Amino acid sequence: MEVCVNLIVLFFPSVIIYLFDDLEPDHACLKEAKDCKPIEYLKPDNVVTFDLLSSVSLTNTNHDSDEPPHLTLKDDSVPTGINLPVYDGPEQRYCPAGKMKYIVF
């Protein structure tokens, strides 16, 4: 991993500048859902774009079913009390595999 990072820095220094250019925290840039319009994604064409399951399998990520979650909450009331009603639940978009979802009973 360290070798890859060093090669990127060596051959693509502008990428590193881009990554660290925005020092504002992500939560400060989050807009309320009422101020945004939904993104209408095209259906996968299986040439350039692929369905979610195929894309996740291409990443070659492997997790055991008994692994502890890698994201944890400091306050369990925030997702349903603030994030879902105000920001349309951004947690749903954290994981490219779509593992985080709101379940309504």
N, C-alpha and C positions, 0 to 999 in steps of 0.2 A: 504494500500500500504506500509506504513512504517513498519508494522508488517512483511510483506513478505520479505522486504529488510533485516530486522534484522535477520530473520530466515535463509536467504541465507548466510549472513555474519557469523552467528553462526555455521551453519552446513557445509558450503562450502567456507571457507575462501580463498581457492586457486582461486576460480572464481573471486573474487574481485581483487586479484593480477593480474590475467590475463586481466581483463577489463582495468586496469589502468597501465599496464606494458608498453604499447606503447604510448609514450607521443608525438610522431610526429603527426602533423595534417593530416587529411585524404587527403586534396588536395596536400600535399607534396609527397604522395605515389602514386598518380594517374599516370598511364603510358599512353603514347600516343597510340591511336588505331592502328597505323601502327606497333607497337612493340608487339601487342597481337594477339592471334588467337581466333576466336569466339568459344564459348562453345556450343557443340552439346548436347542438353538435350534429354534424352529419353522421349518417350510419357508416360503420366501418366498411371500407372497400376491399379489405384483405390484400391490398397491394402496398399502400403507404400507411393506412390506418387499420388497426385491428381491434377486435372486441377485447373487453377487460380481461377475461380469463386467459386468452392467448398472450396478451401483453404481459401479464403477471408471470406466466410460465416462462416467458423469454428472459426474465430477470434472473432466473435460476436461484431465487430466494427459497430457503428451506427453513421452516420452523417446526419444532416438535409441538405436539398438541398440549403437552404439559408445561410449556415454557411460561414464565410469568409475563404479564403485559409490560411492554417497554414504555408505554405512556401511562402515567397515573395522574389522578386529580388531587389538587390540594383541597378543593371544596366541591363536594358532589352536587350541590344545588346550583352551581353556576351554569352548567350546560342546558338544563331545562328551564331554569329561572331567568337567565339573561341571554345566553348565546342563541338558543333556538328562536325565541320570540323576536329578538332585536336583530340578530345577524344571520338568521336562517341556518343556524347550526354549522359553523365552519368545521367542526370536528369531523363531519361526514366526508370532508375532502382531504383530511390529513394523510390517509393511507391510500396509495394507488390501488390496492387490492379491494378497497371498499369494505373493509372489516368493521369500521366504526359507523354505526347507524343508530338512529332514534327509532325505538319500537314503541308504538302507541297501543295501549291496551284499551 
